[in-house]
Amino acid sequence: MNVMRREKFGLVSPLNHWNRKAYISFCLAFSAMSILLVFYACSTSSAVLPPPHPSGQTSTFNRADFEHALAGRNLDVLASYSSKDSGSLGANLNSADREKAARRYEALRQELLLIPASQAALAPDLPSLAALLAKPEARHFTSFERAKLDSALARYAAVESPASKYRTGIVDPRISRITKTQLSNAARDPGHNLKAIVNALLSGESDPFLRIKLIHDWIADTVTYDVSMLSKNSVTGQQDLASVLASRRAVCSGYARLFEKMAELAGFEVKTVNGYTKGLGGDFAFDVRNSHAWNMVRIGDLWYFIDTTFDAGAFDSDGGSAQYHKRYSTDYLFPSPFQLRFTHFPDNALYQLSVTPTDKEDFKSRVLVSPEFFKNGLTVQRMPGATASLSSFAYLQKTSGLFSLDIEATEKMLVDASLFDAKGKELERYTFASHISPTSWRLIFAPPSTGRFKARIFAGPENPGNADSSPSILAGVLQFELEMSSAGSKASASARSANPPFPKIYGRYHEPAGELLESPLDGSLAKGSTTHFFYHSKSKYVSIIYDNTFVPLKRGADGSFSIDFKVPATSAIKLGVSEDNVRYSIVLAWDVR
């Protein structure tokens, strides 16, 4: 497969302190929430009320009971007193008393439901919001209110970004409006002159998502990661606004602080989030090497994540070394909370924007996932001993032989895999990728011995061009470790000390899709041994080829091909496919020992 592989690594940045803003008052929070727009005038008529009478029976009016209900905190009883329907407690009330009950009902509904829901949604505190919606009293939300709150929780839980159309991967050209003079002035006095940059940058743009993207793009394009800090394990350089703007260099704390200030000047509510991050390539621990800072910004009723540090550039790995490359992206512009759960761990669990926040142990044990996994629309369809999902995919996988999984894409995609030893050396032919359908791949890993090995999966769209010299670029999408307890054989049930390499793969095995080798998976066959070949292909003919000899495999009714073949005395045998039984394309090859 003519591909180049590119891996994205997490930036390791010193932890930055952040200042929690004073919590907004209820009046401002409540008026800002469109999900709670229905007030007394319409809520009484549209609320989903309980049965007219708590006991289900018509009751005569009792003034003492009525006054007790007005002083109490039972929404069911107050709702019944507010109704004039037959059988309700309010059926025997005069209109003035019913109105009094309705006012008390709505005031208590706001106290017990609307205010806590507003505060939880804006905080944000999704576990509290979910718990509130699970209470019996939650039936007193109007259908409109409940739908809005449920919709917000659903959007936070979605795999896809809630603002995916803005993640274009293209820098907004309007960032060129900012002149060197404006930047110099802002560096000398950010308190007075940074506002001018924000105004010039956002002039004429009313879409709040594009306004945030403009700030994100300008920072990601203007500021470079300060690599010199990596070896110091602490922030010795200045990360205040003036220093960052003057040097145009920062670590995560400087990036986050600059974004927070510019977004605030643009009128947004924004937070800096402190925590930890992990990325493909390195080992993770909750220490200063992996401490990080990023941002949350509120747009409308929802909070969105922004990480300008990661979108300003990345580290590439080549032979165990890492080098920073200034490279703009929108991978961390409005990513879904689900996506960030695999790479970012905030100190404050509420800033996971999840109803069920993960803990440190769970975060550390999860498979490493890059943004390209989500960008390419990939899912894990099958894996041994677990539900086929990312959430159940642990970083450490144990095997006594082969480890396999199926990857599904939403469109045609190239997928590959590699296995690395403890020193970071890539082990050739110890992974086997089969393109079983246009959008599905089966990956098999064969650890060569006992011990731990690092497994990486790469993916990317096929190169639309026709030039063979223009390879598709595959990005690292998943990383995990395989622990081999006792190596198993691919060809027999008896155990042996090591897994041998797989057969050599030729490009025709991957394109077009539909080729699948089931046996033999050993890449080295013993001379004189009888080996069972079992192969799936959409081609009309499949043959073993060696020394100008062609041995056809027998075709089954299901499109499979098989033969029991005695390995001859030769150096190698190959498997070829053909449509006319004359011209064959080689798909696989085995060494003969």
N, C-alpha and C positions, 0 to 999 in steps of 0.2 A: 504494500500500500504506500503510495507516494505521498507521504505526509511529513510535516514538521510538527514537533510538539513544543508547546509553550506552557509553562507552569506559572501560576500566580501565587505569590507568597504573602502572608500577613506581615504588615509592618510591626516591628516591636518598638513601642514608644513608651517613655516614662509616664507614670500616672500624673494626672493633673488635678489639682483641687478644683471644685466648682462651687459657685455660690447659688444656693437654692433661693429662688425668688419668693417674696412674700405671697402667700396664697391669695388669689383674687377673691374679692368679697362675693357673697352669695348673689347679691343683686346683679352684679356684672356678669357672673358666671351663668346665672339663670337666664338673663336676657340674651346672652350670646348663643344659647343652645337652641338650635332649630328643632332638635328632637323633642323639646319640651315646650312647644309653642302654645299648646292648648291649655288655656287657663279656665277659670271658673265658668265663664260665659258659655263655653261649648263643651267643657269636660263633663258636666253633670248629665247632659243629654246623650253623650257618646260613650260614657264609661260602661264597661261590662260589669253590671251589678249582680250581686248575689240574689238568691231567692228573696221575694218581697219580705218575708218574715223569717227570722232565724230559725224558728221552730216549724215553719211551714204552715202555721195556722193563723187565721184572721184574729186580730186582738182589738179589744176596745181600748180607747185612749186612756192612759194613766199619766197624769201630769208629773208625778214624782219620778216615774220611770223615764219620762221624756227628759227631764232636767238632769237626771243621772247620766243619760246617754250623751247629752250635750257636754257634760263635764268629763266623760270618759274618752277612751281611745280605741273604740271598736268601730272599724269602718263598715263592717257588715250591718250593724245596727243603725248607724247613722245613714247609710245608704237606703235602708228600708224606711226610715222616718222621712227621707227626702223624696220618696216616691208617693204618688197619689193613685198608683195602680191598685186594683181590687186585691185584697189580701195582704197588702203591705201595712207596716206600722203607720205610715203617713196617710193611709186612706181616710182615717178619722180625724186628721189634723186640719186646722184652718190654714189658709195659704201663708199667713205670716209665720206660723210655726214651722211649716214645711220649708219655707225660705230660710229660716234660722237654722234648721237642721242641715239644709243644703250648704249653707255658708260654712258651718262647722265641719261638715264632711269634706268639703274642698280644702279647707285650711289644714285639716288633719292629713288628707291625702298628699298635699304638698309637703307637709312636715315629714311624713313617714316614707314617702315614695319619690316625689319629684325632686326635692332638694337633695336627698342622698344620691339619687341617680345622676343628677347634674354634677354634683361634686365628684362622684366616682368616675364619671365619664371624662371630666375635664382634668382630673388630678394628674395622670390617669390612674385608676385603680380598678382594673377589669375583674379581678377576683371578687371584690366587694360588689361590683355591679352585677356579676353573675349570681352571687349569693342573694342579692336583693330580688332579682327576677325569679329566683326559685322559691321565695317565701309565699305563703298562702295569700298575703295581702297584695301580692303583685297582680292579682286579677282585677284590682281597682285601677290599674293603668288603662287608659283608653286604648282601643285597638291601634290608633295612629301612633301613640306614644310607644306602645310595646313593639310595634313593627320597626320604628326608628331605632330603638335600643337593640333589638335583636339583629337588625341590619348592621349596626356598628360593630357588634361582637363578631358577626360573621365576616365582616371585612377585615378585622384584625386577625382572624384565624385563617384567612385564605392563603393559599400557596402563592398565587400570583400577586404581583405588586398592585396596590389599589390605584396607582397613578403610572401605569406602565407606558403609556403613550409619550410621557415626557422623558423616558430613559432612552434617548435616541443615540447615544454614543457620539454625538456631534456637539462641538463647542458652539455656543451661541455667538455669532459674529459681532453682536452688539457690545461684547466686553471690550472691543477695541476703542470704544468711546473714551475710556479712561486714559488720560494723558500722563506722561512722566511727571509733569509739574503737579498734577493733582495727587499722584502717589507720593511725591516728595513732601508736599504740604501735609498730607495725612500722617506721614511718618514723623514729622516734626511735632504735630499736635493732633493726635487722633481724636481727642475729645471734641475739638471744634471742626476739624477738616474731613474726618471720615464720612460725615453726613453728605458732603458734596459728592463724594465718589458714589455713594448709594443712590443719591438723587439722579446723577448722570446715568448711572447704570440702568435704573428702572424707569427712566423717563418714557412715558407713553405706553407702558405695559400695565394692564389691569388684571390679567390672569394671575392669581396668587401662586399657582404652581410654576409658572414661567418666571415670576419675580424671584422665587426661591432658587430656581435653576440658574438664573442669571448670577445671583450671588455665589452659588456653588461653582459655576463655571469660571467666574473671575478668580476665585480663590484657588481652585484646582489648577488653573492655567498660570497664575502669577506666582504662587508660593511653591517652593521645592522642599522636599523632605531633607532635614538636616542629618545626613548620614553619619556625621562625625560624632553624634550623640550615642550611636549604637554601641560602641565599645566602652562607654563610660558607665552604663547601667544607672545613670541618674541624669537629671536635667541640670547642666551647669550653665548653659547658655540662657539668655533672656527670652522668655516667651510672652512678654507683654506686647500689646498692640504696636507700640512704637518700634520695638526691636524687630518684630516680625515684618512689619511694613518696610522698614529700612533695609533689612538684609534680604527680604523675600525668601527667607528660610525659616522652617519651624519643624517641631515634632508635633505629635497629635494634639497636645494641650494648646499649642499656639494656633493650629488650624481650627480647633473647636472654639477657642476664645474669639478668634476673628469672625468666624461664621455667626456665633451667638450675637456679637455686637452689631454686625451689619444687618442681620435679620431683625433685631430689635429696632434699629434705626428705620427699618422699612415697615415697622408697625406690627410685626409678628410676635406671638408669644413663643419663646424658644427656651430650651434647657440644654445644658451641657451634661452629658452622661459619662460617668467614670466607671471603668471596669477593666475587663481583659478581653483579648482577642486571640484567635488562633487561625493559622492559614496553612495551605498545602506546603509541605517541605520540611517543617521543623517539628521538634517534639514540644509538647505544651505542658506548662506548669503555671499555677497561679503565683507568679512572681513579677518582679519589676521588668523583666525582659518582655513580658507579654501584656503589661499594663497598657491601657489605651483610653482615649477620650473621643467621643463623637457627640452628635447632637440629635435632639428631637424638636420638631417644629409643629405647631398646631395650625392647620389650615381648615377652616370651617369647623366641623364638629370632631375631626379626627386628628390624631397625632401621627407624624411621619418621621422616619429616620433619615439622617443625612450623615455621611462619613466622607468629608472632603479630603482627609488624609489618604485614604485608600483610593479615592478617585483621582488623586494628583499623580500617582505613580505606583510602581510595584517593584518587588525584588524578583529577579529571575535567577534560577539555579542552573549551574552548568558544572558538572563534575564535583559537586559538593560545595562550591563557592557560591556566594550570592552577590549580585550587583544590582544597585538601584537604577531604574530607568524612569525618567520623567515621561509619563504616559497617561493622558486624559482618558477617563471613562465615566459612565453613569451607572456603573454596577451597584454603587451604594447611594444612589439618588432615589429616594422613596422605595427602598427594598421592603418587601413584606416582612412583618415580624417573624413569620415562620422561617423565612430565609435567614434572618439574622440570628435565630436561635442556634445555628450551627457554627457561627463564627464569633459572635459578640456576647459577652456575659457581663451585664451591668452589676455594680455593687448593690443598687436598689432593685429588688426583684420586680417591683411594679413597672419598671422601665423595660421589661421584656414585652410589654403590651400583650400579655397572654392571660387567659382565665386560669390556667394551671402553670405557673412559672416553674421552670426547671431549677434544680439546685446545682451546686458546684460539681458534685460527683457525676451527675447525669450529663452535664455539659462536657466534662472532661472525657467521659466514656463514649461520646458520640462520634460517628464517622466524620471526617473532615470533608466539607462540601464547599466548593467555590461557586461564585455567582454564575459561572458559565453553565453549571448543571441546570439551574432554573432558566437561564436565558435560552438554552437549547431545548427546553421543554422535555427534559429527561425524567424518567421515573424508574425505580427499581421494581421489576415485575416478579422476580423469583430469586430467592436465596435460601440456602439450607438452614433448617432449624429455626426459622423466624418468619414473622409476617413480612410480606413484601412491601416495606415502606422505609423511608429514610429515618423516621423516628425510632424504628426498632433496629436500625443498623448500627451495631456497636463498633467502636474503633478497633477493638481487639477481637479477632475471629479465630477460633481454634479448629484445627482439622487434623486428621490422622492420615490424610491422603490428598485428594483433590478438593478444591473449593471452587464452586461455580455460582454464577448469578446471571440473570437476564436483565438487560437494559432496554427500555422502550423509549422512543422519541416521538414527538408529535409530527415530525416530518423526516424526510430522508437525511440521514446523518452518518458520518464516519465515526467509528469507535475503536479504540485500541487500549491495550493495557501493558503494564510492565511490572516486574518484580525486582526488588533491590535487597541486597544483603545488608548486614549491620553497618558496613563501611560506606554504604551508599552506592555500591557498584551495581549497575544494571545486569541482571542475569538473562542472557539471551536464550530464547526458545523455552522459557519456563511459564509463559502465558500463551493462551490459545484463544483467538477471537474468531467467532463464526457469525456471519451476516445472515441470519436465518430468515429474515423477511426485510422488505424495504425500510422498515422502521424499528426492527428488533435485532439485538445482538446478544449472543451467548458468550460469556467470558469464563474461561477455566484457568485456574492458577495451580501450579504444581511445585510447592516448596521442595527444593532439592535435598533437604536434610532436616533433621530436627533443629528447632530454634525459632527465632522470630525473623520475619521478613516484611518489608514495607511494600504494599501493593498500591499502585496508582492506576487510575482509569482516565483516559483522555477522550475528548469528543470535539467535534466541530462539523460545520456544514461542508458538504462536498464542494470542491472548487468548481464554479460554474463554467470556467474557461475550458478550452480544449487542449491547451498546451501542456504536454507532459512535464515540462520544466517548471511549471507553476504548481507546486504541491499544496494540498490543503493544509491549513495550520490547525492543529488540534491542541486544545487547552486542557490543562489538568482540571478535572471536575470532581473526582472523589479520591480520597486517600484513606487507607486503613492498614492494620497490621495483621499478618497471618502467623499464628503460632503452631508449628508442626510438632505434635507430641510424639508420634511414631509414624514414619513415612509409610504410605500404602502403595500398592502396585496398581497401575492403571490397566494392566493386562490380565491380572489374575487376582484371586482372593487372598493369596498368601502375602504376608507383609515382607518388606525388604527395607534396607537401610536408607534408601534414597529414591526419590522420583526422578526418572530420566527426563531429558528434554522432550518437548513435543516435536512433531514433524515440522519441516520447513514449509512456510506458507508462501505461495505466490499470489500476485495481485488478482488473478482470475478467481481465486477462492472467495474473495470478498465482493467482487463486482462481476455480473449482477448478483443480487441477493438470492438466497435459496440453497446454497451449498452448505452441507453439514456433515462432518466426519464424526461417526460414533466410535469406530474402532478400525485400526489400532491407534491409540493415542500416544504410544511410545514412539519417540522419534528415531529409535535405533532398534533394528530387527535382527534376530540371530539367524545366521546362515543355516539352512536346512530345517528351520522350524516351520510348522504349519500355523499360519496366522489368519484369523477371520477378519476380512474387510467388510465393513458395513457403512454405506455412504448414501446420503440423500442429495439429489440433484434434479434440476429442471431440464437438464440436457438429455438428449436421446441416448447417448452412449457414454459409458464410463469404462476406462481400461487401465490396467497396470502396465507400465512401460519400463523396460530395461533392455539395454544392449540391442536396440532396434527390434525388440520383441514386444508384441501387444497381446495382453491377456484380458479379454473382456469380462466385466462383472455381469452377473445375471440380474436382469431388471425385474423387480417385483411389481405387483398390481398397485401398490401405494406410491410408486415412483422411487422407491429405494433400490439400491444396487448392493449385491453381496457376492462374496466368494470365499472359500477356504483355500488359501494360497500357500504353497510351499516356497519359502524364501530361497532364491537361487544363490549361487556363488558369484556375486557381483558386488560392486562398490556401493551402489545406490539403486533404489527403485522409485518410480514416480507414478503419480495418479493423474490421468488426463481426462478431460471431458470434450465431447464433440457432438455436432449436430448431424454430421454426414458420415461418421466413422472413417474419415480420411484425414481431416485436419484436426489435430488435437491441441487443446490449451492445457498446459500443466497447472495444476492447482496445489498439489502437495508433493513432498519428497521425503523419503526415509533413508537413513544411513543403514548399511548392512555391516554387521560385525562378525 
